């Protein structure tokens, strides 16, 4: 099953637009996007294939940490990781 995993890290300095663009480039191969310019943190939404939400988070954290390293971002504390399965996405769309 496909999961969309949103991860956010927070630290002690402001992240620039250029840094977020580097992070976005690093997660793009995983249908990812990045956020955080002008804030004291950065985040990414990454699509992973996994049998459960917990395993999806574990897989996405590996990808996220590699992307942070590739983007030469400072290593900040991860404060949030949330998942949404493709089934949840359809259920939400049908309820609207």
VMD Tcl script that draws the C-alpha trace (Angstrom):
set ca {
  {0.00 0.00 0.00}
  {1.18 3.53 -0.72}
  {1.55 5.99 2.12}
  {2.18 9.69 2.12}
  {4.49 10.43 5.06}
  {4.89 13.98 6.33}
  {7.99 14.64 8.43}
  {8.99 17.87 10.13}
  {12.21 18.78 11.96}
  {12.75 21.86 14.08}
  {15.96 23.58 15.12}
  {17.67 26.76 16.15}
  {18.09 28.78 12.98}
  {16.06 30.01 10.05}
  {16.04 27.87 6.90}
  {16.57 29.66 3.60}
  {14.60 29.20 0.40}
  {17.73 27.82 -1.27}
  {18.04 25.14 1.41}
  {14.40 24.11 0.98}
  {14.93 23.89 -2.80}
  {17.89 21.56 -2.19}
  {15.73 19.39 0.09}
  {12.94 19.38 -2.50}
  {15.40 18.22 -5.15}
  {16.59 15.43 -2.85}
  {13.07 14.08 -2.16}
  {11.69 14.58 -5.67}
  {12.57 11.04 -6.76}
  {10.16 9.81 -4.06}
  {7.32 12.02 -5.33}
  {8.24 14.30 -2.46}
  {7.96 17.96 -1.71}
  {9.66 20.14 0.90}
  {8.71 23.06 3.13}
  {10.25 25.37 5.68}
  {11.71 28.47 4.03}
  {11.76 31.35 6.46}
  {11.05 29.14 9.50}
  {13.22 27.44 12.12}
  {12.52 24.03 10.66}
  {12.11 22.02 7.50}
  {9.89 19.22 6.38}
  {9.06 16.90 3.56}
  {6.17 14.82 2.32}
  {7.38 11.54 0.85}
  {5.48 8.72 -0.87}
  {6.52 5.19 0.16}
  {5.23 1.68 -0.43}
  {4.81 -0.28 2.82}
  {2.55 -2.89 4.43}
  {1.70 -0.65 7.43}
  {1.83 2.93 8.64}
  {4.65 2.21 11.11}
  {6.84 0.64 8.45}
  {6.04 3.54 6.10}
  {7.29 6.01 8.71}
  {10.48 3.99 9.24}
  {11.15 3.88 5.49}
  {10.37 7.57 5.04}
  {12.66 8.56 7.92}
  {15.58 6.84 6.18}
  {14.80 8.72 2.95}
  {14.30 12.00 4.83}
  {17.60 11.73 6.70}
  {19.46 10.92 3.47}
  {17.79 13.91 1.77}
  {18.77 16.21 4.65}
  {22.36 15.05 4.27}
  {22.27 15.47 0.48}
  {20.84 18.99 0.86}
  {23.58 19.88 3.39}
  {20.96 20.96 5.90}
  {21.72 21.09 9.62}
  {20.48 18.01 11.47}
  {17.47 19.17 13.49}
  {15.28 17.17 15.87}
  {12.38 15.45 14.11}
  {9.28 16.58 15.94}
  {6.51 15.09 13.79}
  {5.91 12.19 11.42}
  {2.40 11.51 10.13}
  {1.03 9.13 7.52}
  {-1.94 8.93 5.25}
  {-2.62 5.83 3.21}
  {-4.03 5.93 -0.29}
  {-7.20 4.35 1.15}
  {-7.57 7.14 3.72}
  {-7.12 9.71 0.96}
  {-10.00 8.18 -1.04}
  {-12.22 7.96 2.05}
  {-11.62 11.63 2.82}
  {-12.38 12.63 -0.76}
  {-15.64 10.67 -0.77}
  {-16.78 12.28 2.49}
  {-16.43 15.78 1.02}
}
mol new
graphics top color blue
foreach p $ca { graphics top sphere $p radius 0.5 }
foreach p [lrange $ca 0 end-1] q [lrange $ca 1 end] { graphics top cylinder $p $q radius 0.2 }
display resetview
